[in-house]
Amino acid sequence: MEKERMWSVISETSDEHKQIVKKCQENIWIKNRGVAFDDDPFFEQDSPYVFASTETIEGLKAFFEHGNWAIRNGILYNDLLFINQVNGGDEWWTLKYDKFKREYVSFESITFRFIIERGEFEKYIKRLENATIEQCKNLKY
């Protein structure tokens, strides 16, 4: 039996999607005309920004376990945002939403495969959730 998908796609026309794409322009790997696309402009055309959201930690874990995500694919969980920086890889640009400034703040690049394999995923995500923006910026979470 097929596992029920536990996340939904964020509409390209939504303000949330537009805000995330704008933030992506600060990342040299996933921005328009970024490093990953230097040698192949067609690869960039084939790599749209696609973001999903989930309301549960189980949905977030299932997303990462699915694997083989395209570059510029990402997922939003509460105030955390993860965007893949390596096509088919597991290198997630990690951001947290600052509700006072109403913007995403980038602070880390995380590989989840080993965190999941070690059984530390839920604890790790809770640490990120509980951390303040300053703690995230200083990698003290």
N, CA, C and O of each residue as an XYZ file, in Angstrom:
564
protein
N       0.842     -1.186      0.000
C       0.000      0.000      0.000
C       0.886      1.248      0.000
O       1.883      1.312      0.720
N       0.517      2.218     -0.801
C       1.308      3.447     -0.915
C       1.126      4.319      0.325
O       0.019      4.470      0.841
N       2.218      4.877      0.782
C       2.208      5.774      1.932
C       1.508      7.079      1.547
O       1.790      7.649      0.493
N       0.603      7.544      2.395
C      -0.102      8.796      2.127
C       0.872      9.965      2.195
O       1.676     10.066      3.122
N       0.790     10.845      1.204
C       1.659     12.027      1.196
C       1.243     12.931      2.347
O       0.059     13.188      2.565
N       2.228     13.398      3.065
C       1.967     14.166      4.274
C       2.379     15.624      4.117
O       2.620     16.314      5.108
N       2.461     16.091      2.887
C       2.794     17.490      2.648
C       2.009     17.969      1.431
O       1.528     17.167      0.631
N       1.889     19.287      1.305
C       1.177     19.864      0.164
C       2.040     20.943     -0.476
O       2.876     21.559      0.184
N       1.826     21.162     -1.772
C       2.622     22.133     -2.529
C       2.103     23.544     -2.269
O       0.894     23.776     -2.232
N       3.025     24.477     -2.091
C       2.684     25.893     -1.930
C       2.515     26.485     -3.329
O       3.402     26.342     -4.170
N       1.407     27.135     -3.579
C       1.103     27.700     -4.896
C       2.151     28.719     -5.335
O       2.589     29.558     -4.547
N       2.548     28.630     -6.613
C       3.525     29.578     -7.176
C       3.027     31.013     -7.140
O       3.827     31.948     -7.148
N       1.728     31.192     -7.101
C       1.167     32.543     -7.129
C       0.991     33.134     -5.726
O       0.604     34.295     -5.592
N       1.266     32.358     -4.698
C       1.070     32.850     -3.331
C       2.182     33.820     -2.932
O       3.300     33.749     -3.440
N       1.854     34.715     -2.022
C       2.853     35.650     -1.492
C       3.978     34.899     -0.787
O       5.139     35.302     -0.843
N       3.619     33.805     -0.126
C       4.625     33.003      0.574
C       5.666     32.459     -0.402
O       6.865     32.539     -0.139
N       5.212     31.909     -1.520
C       6.121     31.372     -2.540
C       7.022     32.483     -3.073
O       8.232     32.296     -3.202
N       6.441     33.623     -3.379
C       7.218     34.749     -3.908
C       8.269     35.225     -2.907
O       9.390     35.555     -3.292
N       7.909     35.260     -1.627
C       8.855     35.679     -0.595
C      10.028     34.697     -0.507
O      11.177     35.112     -0.354
N       9.738     33.407     -0.602
C      10.796     32.396     -0.523
C      11.713     32.482     -1.743
O      12.934     32.412     -1.603
N      11.138     32.632     -2.932
C      11.960     32.748     -4.152
C      12.868     33.971     -4.055
O      14.036     33.913     -4.437
N      12.338     35.062     -3.550
C      13.152     36.276     -3.383
C      14.316     36.005     -2.427
O      15.440     36.439     -2.683
N      14.060     35.303     -1.347
C      15.128     34.969     -0.395
C      16.166     34.060     -1.048
O      17.357     34.169     -0.755
N      15.724     33.169     -1.927
C      16.644     32.249     -2.615
C      17.682     32.988     -3.447
O      18.743     32.437     -3.741
N      17.396     34.217     -3.828
C      18.343     34.984     -4.639
C      19.586     35.373     -3.839
O      20.560     35.865     -4.409
N      19.558     35.156     -2.526
C      20.721     35.418     -1.674
C      21.660     34.214     -1.597
O      22.762     34.324     -1.060
N      21.234     33.076     -2.125
C      22.025     31.845     -2.045
C      22.688     31.578     -3.388
O      21.999     31.382     -4.389
N      24.007     31.566     -3.421
C      24.772     31.447     -4.666
C      24.472     30.159     -5.433
O      24.648     30.118     -6.651
N      24.026     29.110     -4.746
C      23.785     27.817     -5.401
C      22.422     27.750     -6.067
O      22.282     27.121     -7.116
N      21.417     28.384     -5.482
C      20.049     28.199     -5.985
C      19.429     29.453     -6.591
O      18.308     29.405     -7.097
N      20.136     30.559     -6.546
C      19.595     31.788     -7.125
C      19.507     31.670     -8.651
O      20.099     30.772     -9.248
N      18.768     32.580     -9.264
C      18.737     32.639    -10.725
C      20.153     32.877    -11.228
O      20.857     33.754    -10.728
N      20.566     32.098    -12.216
C      21.918     32.129    -12.772
C      22.978     31.799    -11.715
O      24.097     32.308    -11.769
N      22.617     30.953    -10.767
C      23.537     30.559     -9.701
C      24.610     29.601    -10.188
O      24.593     29.160    -11.338
N      25.530     29.291     -9.314
C      26.676     28.441     -9.624
C      26.247     27.109    -10.231
O      26.877     26.630    -11.175
N      25.200     26.514     -9.711
C      24.762     25.201    -10.195
C      24.318     25.233    -11.653
O      24.229     24.188    -12.298
N      24.040     26.425    -12.173
C      23.498     26.548    -13.526
C      24.454     27.213    -14.509
O      24.086     27.455    -15.659
N      25.676     27.512    -14.072
C      26.662     28.208    -14.908
C      26.894     27.552    -16.260
O      26.926     28.229    -17.287
N      27.053     26.255    -16.260
C      27.426     25.546    -17.488
C      26.245     25.090    -18.334
O      26.434     24.658    -19.472
N      25.034     25.178    -17.800
C      23.889     24.608    -18.505
C      22.627     25.431    -18.273
O      21.903     25.187    -17.308
N      22.351     26.400    -19.141
C      21.159     27.230    -18.963
C      19.861     26.424    -19.050
O      18.844     26.827    -18.485
N      19.889     25.298    -19.748
C      18.684     24.471    -19.842
C      18.379     23.799    -18.508
O      17.217     23.567    -18.175
N      19.424     23.489    -17.749
C      19.238     22.915    -16.420
C      18.471     23.900    -15.542
O      17.607     23.501    -14.760
N      18.786     25.175    -15.672
C      18.066     26.179    -14.887
C      16.593     26.215    -15.281
O      15.725     26.312    -14.414
N      16.307     26.138    -16.562
C      14.915     26.128    -17.017
C      14.164     24.914    -16.480
O      12.957     24.977    -16.244
N      14.879     23.815    -16.292
C      14.273     22.581    -15.794
C      14.266     22.497    -14.270
O      13.924     21.455    -13.709
N      14.637     23.577    -13.602
C      14.756     23.564    -12.137
C      13.936     24.692    -11.516
O      14.497     25.662    -11.007
N      12.612     24.565    -11.557
C      11.781     25.617    -10.969
C      11.855     25.587     -9.437
O      12.277     24.596     -8.840
N      11.446     26.666     -8.835
C      11.334     26.722     -7.382
C      10.010     26.058     -7.010
O       8.941     26.528     -7.399
N      10.088     24.961     -6.253
C       8.893     24.233     -5.831
C       9.001     23.997     -4.329
O       9.964     23.400     -3.848
N       8.003     24.474     -3.604
C       8.024     24.363     -2.151
C       6.759     23.680     -1.662
O       5.670     23.885     -2.199
N       6.928     22.872     -0.643
C       5.815     22.181     -0.009
C       5.721     22.656      1.434
O       6.610     23.342      1.938
N       4.643     22.283      2.080
C       4.515     22.561      3.507
C       3.924     21.335      4.191
O       3.199     20.548      3.582
N       4.245     21.198      5.442
C       3.688     20.119      6.254
C       3.410     20.654      7.646
O       4.083     21.568      8.122
N       2.417     20.078      8.287
C       2.058     20.512      9.631
C       2.581     19.577     10.706
O       2.444     19.857     11.896
N       3.183     18.460     10.291
C       3.628     17.479     11.279
C       5.107     17.142     11.103
O       5.659     17.222     10.006
N       5.722     16.767     12.204
C       7.121     16.348     12.144
C       7.241     15.032     11.378
O       8.271     14.762     10.759
N       6.183     14.213     11.420
C       6.171     12.971     10.650
C       6.173     13.266      9.156
O       6.837     12.582      8.378
N       5.420     14.294      8.763
C       5.402     14.702      7.359
C       6.751     15.231      6.910
O       7.194     14.959      5.794
N       7.401     15.985      7.783
C       8.729     16.523      7.472
C       9.736     15.382      7.306
O      10.528     15.369      6.363
N       9.694     14.442      8.222
C      10.611     13.300      8.149
C      10.349     12.484      6.883
O      11.291     12.066      6.210
N       9.076     12.258      6.557
C       8.732     11.502      5.342
C       9.249     12.215      4.098
O       9.699     11.569      3.152
N       9.187     13.541      4.096
C       9.697     14.326      2.977
C      11.186     14.057      2.773
O      11.622     13.785      1.654
N      11.955     14.131      3.840
C      13.402     13.904      3.726
C      13.727     12.447      3.415
O      14.678     12.167      2.684
N      12.949     11.521      3.962
C      13.181     10.100      3.684
C      12.885      9.759      2.229
O      13.478      8.836      1.672
N      11.977     10.495      1.621
C      11.630     10.270      0.214
C      12.878     10.363     -0.650
O      13.085      9.555     -1.556
N      13.713     11.366     -0.357
C      15.007     11.524     -1.027
C      14.927     11.908     -2.483
O      13.846     12.038     -3.056
N      16.096     12.087     -3.071
C      16.267     12.422     -4.485
C      15.476     13.659     -4.913
O      14.877     13.676     -5.989
N      15.476     14.682     -4.075
C      14.779     15.918     -4.407
C      15.623     16.758     -5.363
O      16.852     16.753     -5.300
N      14.943     17.470     -6.240
C      15.621     18.353     -7.187
C      16.136     19.598     -6.469
O      15.622     19.994     -5.423
N      17.156     20.196     -7.055
C      17.640     21.477     -6.556
C      16.476     22.471     -6.613
O      15.657     22.420     -7.530
N      16.408     23.358     -5.646
C      15.368     24.378     -5.501
C      14.038     23.824     -4.991
O      13.055     24.564     -4.948
N      13.975     22.562     -4.605
C      12.787     22.032     -3.943
C      12.964     22.257     -2.455
O      14.071     22.140     -1.928
N      11.881     22.577     -1.784
C      11.984     22.835     -0.360
C      10.714     22.501      0.374
O       9.684     22.199     -0.228
N      10.804     22.560      1.693
C       9.641     22.291      2.535
C       9.628     23.245      3.721
O      10.663     23.570      4.304
N       8.427     23.677      4.051
C       8.176     24.581      5.166
C       7.497     23.786      6.277
O       6.495     23.107      6.051
N       8.052     23.880      7.465
C       7.477     23.234      8.648
C       7.490     24.255      9.775
O       8.552     24.648     10.257
N       6.298     24.682     10.192
C       6.163     25.740     11.191
C       6.987     26.950     10.752
O       6.721     27.514      9.690
N       7.979     27.362     11.542
C       8.773     28.536     11.149
C      10.110     28.149     10.521
O      10.984     28.998     10.347
N      10.269     26.873     10.182
C      11.507     26.389      9.566
C      11.303     26.132      8.082
O      10.253     25.644      7.664
N      12.305     26.462      7.298
C      12.262     26.272      5.852
C      13.558     25.598      5.423
O      14.649     26.012      5.815
N      13.421     24.553      4.611
C      14.569     23.793      4.123
C      14.506     23.749      2.602
O      13.491     23.339      2.038
N      15.588     24.169      1.924
C      15.618     24.207      0.459
C      16.849     23.450     -0.024
O      17.970     23.727      0.404
N      16.627     22.489     -0.920
C      17.710     21.648     -1.425
C      18.654     22.458     -2.313
O      18.219     23.166     -3.221
N      19.949     22.339     -2.034
C      20.978     23.071     -2.776
C      21.739     22.211     -3.771
O      22.560     22.725     -4.530
N      21.477     20.898     -3.779
C      22.210     19.970     -4.646
C      21.197     19.094     -5.368
O      20.416     18.393     -4.724
N      21.200     19.124     -6.684
C      20.221     18.352     -7.440
C      20.325     16.865     -7.105
O      21.384     16.256     -7.256
N      19.222     16.297     -6.653
C      19.188     14.896     -6.267
C      19.922     14.611     -4.972
O      20.100     13.450     -4.601
N      20.345     15.644     -4.289
C      21.169     15.481     -3.097
C      20.420     15.666     -1.795
O      19.191     15.612     -1.745
N      21.180     15.881     -0.756
C      20.653     15.997      0.600
C      21.417     17.104      1.323
O      22.007     16.874      2.379
N      21.401     18.288      0.756
C      22.097     19.442      1.329
C      21.080     20.574      1.406
O      20.800     21.243      0.411
N      20.534     20.777      2.597
C      19.377     21.646      2.784
C      19.762     22.980      3.411
O      20.212     23.049      4.555
N      19.570     24.045      2.618
C      19.744     25.403      3.129
C      18.635     25.592      4.151
O      17.462     25.377      3.844
N      18.994     25.989      5.350
C      18.042     26.027      6.453
C      17.808     27.462      6.897
O      18.742     28.230      7.127
N      16.522     27.797      7.009
C      16.116     29.148      7.371
C      15.038     29.087      8.448
O      14.325     28.093      8.580
N      14.937     30.158      9.203
C      13.902     30.271     10.230
C      13.191     31.599     10.017
O      13.822     32.608      9.703
N      11.876     31.590     10.190
C      11.097     32.804      9.971
C      11.162     33.691     11.210
O      10.839     33.264     12.319
N      11.584     34.926     11.000
C      11.609     35.933     12.056
C      10.276     36.671     11.998
O      10.055     37.503     11.119
N       9.388     36.359     12.944
C       8.039     36.937     12.899
C       8.026     38.437     13.184
O       7.077     39.125     12.808
N       9.060     38.950     13.840
C       9.113     40.383     14.119
C       9.553     41.172     12.887
O       9.004     42.235     12.597
N      10.536     40.655     12.170
C      10.998     41.309     10.940
C      10.218     40.840      9.714
O      10.330     41.421      8.635
N       9.428     39.783      9.893
C       8.608     39.206      8.822
C       9.463     38.803      7.621
O       9.173     39.147      6.475
N      10.536     38.053      7.933
C      11.433     37.574      6.884
C      12.107     36.279      7.330
O      12.177     35.969      8.519
N      12.596     35.540      6.349
C      13.352     34.322      6.646
C      14.815     34.676      6.875
O      15.383     35.517      6.178
N      15.411     34.023      7.858
C      16.812     34.225      8.200
C      17.540     32.899      7.960
O      17.191     31.876      8.550
N      18.545     32.926      7.096
C      19.307     31.701      6.834
C      20.378     31.536      7.901
O      20.960     32.511      8.378
N      20.627     30.270      8.269
C      21.619     30.063      9.319
C      22.413     28.764      9.204
O      23.382     28.588      9.942
N      22.048     27.856      8.318
C      22.719     26.560      8.334
C      22.508     25.826      7.017
O      21.622     26.171      6.234
N      23.316     24.829      6.787
C      23.155     23.886      5.689
C      23.230     22.501      6.323
O      24.233     22.153      6.946
N      22.170     21.714      6.164
C      22.047     20.458      6.907
C      21.875     19.282      5.950
O      21.148     19.371      4.961
N      22.552     18.184      6.259
C      22.356     16.908      5.585
C      21.562     16.030      6.541
O      22.029     15.730      7.640
N      20.366     15.614      6.133
C      19.474     14.911      7.057
C      19.612     13.395      7.057
O      19.214     12.753      8.029
N      20.152     12.812      6.022
C      20.178     11.349      5.926
C      20.786     10.705      7.176
O      20.209      9.776      7.742
N      21.936     11.197      7.598
C      22.603     10.594      8.753
C      21.881     10.912     10.060
O      21.874     10.093     10.979
N      21.284     12.076     10.147
C      20.511     12.434     11.344
C      19.329     11.477     11.483
O      19.030     11.015     12.584
N      18.662     11.181     10.379
C      17.540     10.238     10.393
C      18.034      8.827     10.718
O      17.445      8.134     11.547
N      19.113      8.407     10.064
C      19.651      7.055     10.295
C      20.052      6.833     11.749
O      19.921      5.723     12.264
N      20.533      7.862     12.407
C      20.938      7.752     13.816
C      19.754      7.872     14.775
O      19.931      7.761     15.988
N      18.548      8.096     14.245
C      17.367      8.203     15.094
C      17.287      9.509     15.857
O      16.646      9.572     16.906
N      17.926     10.554     15.350
C      17.996     11.836     16.053
C      17.161     12.933     15.392
O      17.231     14.092     15.802
N      16.378     12.584     14.383
C      15.683     13.597     13.591
C      14.734     14.451     14.427
O      14.840     15.677     14.422
N      13.809     13.815     15.144
C      12.794     14.561     15.891
C      13.436     15.484     16.929
O      13.031     16.636     17.080
N      14.428     14.973     17.632
C      15.126     15.775     18.643
C      15.839     16.966     17.992
O      15.814     18.076     18.525
N      16.464     16.736     16.857
C      17.190     17.795     16.151
C      16.231     18.899     15.693
O      16.511     20.085     15.869
N      15.109     18.501     15.108
C      14.123     19.487     14.640
C      13.564     20.272     15.818
O      13.380     21.485     15.712
N      13.292     19.614     16.927
C      12.789     20.318     18.117
C      13.799     21.365     18.594
O      13.414     22.458     19.012
N      15.077     21.032     18.532
C      16.105     22.013     18.913
C      16.054     23.230     17.994
O      16.161     24.364     18.460
N      15.893     23.001     16.697
C      15.786     24.116     15.751
C      14.536     24.938     16.030
O      14.576     26.168     16.003
N      13.431     24.259     16.298
C      12.170     24.962     16.578
C      12.275     25.820     17.833
O      11.789     26.951     17.858
N      12.898     25.293     18.857
C      12.967     25.988     20.144
C      14.010     27.101     20.179
O      13.978     27.948     21.072
N      14.913     27.108     19.243
C      15.978     28.115     19.221
C      15.440     29.476     18.782
O      14.533     29.566     17.955
N      16.012     30.514     19.346
C      15.686     31.869     18.905
C      16.421     32.147     17.591
O      17.297     31.386     17.181
N      16.056     33.229     16.956
C      16.751     33.642     15.732
C      18.235     33.858     16.029
O      19.091     33.428     15.256
N      18.540     34.515     17.132
C      19.945     34.769     17.491
C      20.706     33.477     17.748
O      21.855     33.339     17.327
N      20.080     32.537     18.430
C      20.732     31.247     18.666
C      21.005     30.538     17.340
O      22.060     29.928     17.162
N      20.065     30.620     16.425
C      20.268     30.006     15.108
C      21.428     30.675     14.378
O      22.305     29.997     13.842
N      21.431     31.995     14.358
C      22.507     32.725     13.675
C      23.879     32.372     14.234
O      24.866     32.328     13.500
N      23.933     32.120     15.537
C      25.197     31.798     16.205
C      25.444     30.291     16.302
O      26.397     29.849     16.944
N      24.573     29.510     15.656
C      24.672     28.039     15.648
C      24.733     27.469     17.063
O      25.504     26.551     17.339
N      23.916     28.020     17.950
C      23.860     27.575     19.348
C      22.473     27.036     19.648
O      21.784     27.531     20.541
N      22.073     26.040     18.913
C      20.744     25.454     19.101
C      20.841     24.016     19.549
O      19.819     23.363     19.757
